[in-house]
Amino acid sequence: MKVSITRALNYFDIGPDYRITLGALFRVLQEASSKHADNADNALTAPARRWILSRIAAGIDHFPCYGETVTAVTWHKMSKGYKSYREYELYAGDTRVASASTVWLYYDLDARRLLKIPPDTGEKYGTVEQAATRFEIDVWKPDADFNPHHKTRITTRPTDYDPLHHVNNAVYFDYLLTLLCRSGFDPCTLKSIHLHYNKQIGNHIETLEAGCTIKGNTGVFKIYDQDTTFASGQWETS
């Protein structure tokens, strides 16, 4: 079963160029999957178990502008072992402007451990064995062992945190946008972004570093502090 949401882009979604920001783009996708989860098993309000995003690989063909109507479509592709796979497409009108493949984990908050994906997940969510991207998300190995050529300090805000008291998945893309802009990089040239969530950022963390190294039309990045790499990934431009 595919689930969708449709809405117009407003001023909170756009940057100075009137185009949707990275964080807003991924928040729209997140809204669609939250709707699917809420409809399927009320996973957002279940007392002790949560879906945790592990990886995302996204392709971007176009950044929609203020006032455009966008539709985010999502579906459960498959589950196996400890992993569940979810796909996304984003449309502006009838034109697909972005797509993404993701890997999710199922976590027990009380036991503080990962659980195998429940066997009835496909039945609850409906399974559509269709890939939104061609990226082999399980094969990819992110590079976090590098010395960034560009770095910037990030200060976390109370609004960055979700009800689990961790930085929301989509906010990582706000941090990435900050890094790109402060490095003199035009984010609207991005054609793909791959991100691996290594460790959740708790609400006791007030400052972070974001760093990247750019080589031609590709770049690698990470979000970290002196002790921990919280996320790492790569991008490609046109």
N, C-alpha and C positions, 0 to 999 in steps of 0.2 A: 504494500500500500504506500502510495506517495502522499505526502502532506505538504501544503503550501500556505504561505502568507503573502499578502499583497498590501503595499502601502506606498505613499508618496514620500520622497526624500525631503526632509525639512532642514532648517538651519543647524540643528544639532548634529546632522549627519555629514556636513560638508566642511571643506577647508576654505582657505582664502581664494582658491581658484574656482569655487562653487562645485567642485567634484566631490563625490563621496570619499571620505577618508578610509584608510586601511581598517582602523578599529570599527568604524561604523559598518563597513562592508561585512566584516565577520560577525558583528552583532546581529545584523539582519539574518544571516545564516543560523546563528545561534537561536534566534527567536523561533525559527521554523522547527528546529530539532527539539526545543523545549516544548513547543505545542504538541509534537508527535509523542514525546515521552509522557507528557501530562495526560494526553488522551489514552495512551496505551496502558499505563499501569500506575499513574500518579506518582512517578518516580521522583518528582521534585519535592514532594512532601512526605515521602516514606521516611520513617523515623531514623533508620540506621544504615540504609544502603543508597549509594549514589553512583551514577555514571561519571567517569573521569576521562577527559580527553587526553589521549597519549600522543597522537601524531596527526598532523594535517598537511596535505599537499594540495595547493590551490593553483589554478591557472586563471589569469585575468586577461581578457581581451579588450575591455573598455571600462573606464570609471564613469558611471552614470552621474548626472548633474542634478543640481537643486530643482525640485519640482517634478522630476521624472517619477513615474510609477514603476516600482520594481516588484518582482515576485521571486521569492525564495522557495525552492522545491527541495525536499529531502526525502530519503527513504533508507530503510534498513536493507543492506545488501546481503549480509550473511554473518554468522557467528561461528567461532570454533575455539574450543579451549577457553583461554582467558581473554580472548579478543572478540570485539564486535565491530563490524565495519559499516560505516554510514557514508552515504554519498549526498552531494549537494549540487544544485544548479541555481544560478541567479540570472534572471531575465529583466531587461528593460523593455517594456512592451513585449513584442514577440521575439526579440533578439537575445540570445544567450550571451551574457557579458562576462560570466565567471563560472567556474566549477571547482569542486573540491572533493577529495577522498580523505576519509578520516578513520582512525583507529581509536576505539573506546575500551576502557577497562571498567570492571564492576567492583566496587569497593565497599567493604563492611566497616562503618565508622566505629562501631563498638569494639570489634576485634582488631581493628587497624591492620587489615590485610586484604589482599585481592581475593576475589572469589571467581570460580568458573562461571562463565555466562550461563544464566538459567536456561534449561532446555526448552522452555516455552517462549523464549524471546521472539523467535520467528513467528510463532502463532499470534502473540500479542501485538507485535508491531507490523506484521505482514512483511514478507520478504520479496524484494524485487532484485533479481540477480543481474543488475545492470550497472556498469561502471560509468561514473561521470568523467573520469580522467583515465589516461593511459599509464599513469605513474605507478610503479611497483613499490608501494609504500612500505611493505614489510622488508624489502631488500635494501632500501636506502639506509646508509649509516652516516649520521650527521657528524661533522667535524667540530669539536669544541676545543681541541688542543692547538690553539694558535694564539699568537700575540696580535691583538687588534691594531690596525693602523689608525683607526678612528675610534675615539671613545667619548662617552658623555655620561654625566651623572643623572640618575633618575631618582626623583623623590616620590614615594608612593603617597596616594591620597586616600582618605576614608572611602570615597566613592569607587575606588578600584576593587574593593573586596565584595565577594558574594556572600550568601548566607552561611557558607561553610567557613568564613573568615580567611579565605585564600583569595589571591588576586584572580579575578575572572579571566577565563581563557581569552576572550576577545581583547582584553586590556593589554596583553602582551604585544598586540599589533599597534596599539597606541605608543608603547615604548619603542617598538621598531621604527615607527614613523618619526618619532622624536630623534632617534639616532640618525636616520637617513637625512632628514632635513638639516640637522646640525653638522652633517658631514658634507653638505653641499650637493646632495643627491636628489634628483627629481623623482619622487615616488610614483608619479604617473607613467613612468617608463617601465615599471615592473610588469613582467609577463607571467612570472610564477614565483611562488613562495612555498617553501617547505619548512615546517617547524616541528621540533620534537620537544615535548614538555618533560624535562628531566626530574624536576622536584617542585612541589607547590611552594609559592611565596606566601608565608604566613603573615598575619597582621602585626607581628612584632618587628617586622623588617621595615625600616623607614627609608633607607637609601639603597640604591643598586647602581651597578655599572652596566651600560650597554656598549658593546664594541663590535666592530666589523672590519673586514679586510676586503677590498674591492680589486678584482682582476678582470679587466675588460668588461664584458657584459654579465659577469657573475660576481657574486659576493657571498661571503660567509659571515654569520653574526652569532652573538651569544648574549644572554642576559645573566648577570652573575654578581657575586660579591667576593670578598677575599677568601671565603671558605667553600662556596657552592656555585656550580653552574646550574641555573634554574631552567634555562631553555637554550637551545641552539638550533641553527638552521642555515638555509641558503636561499638565494634568490637568483633569478635571471631577468635580464631586461631585453627590450626589443633591439 
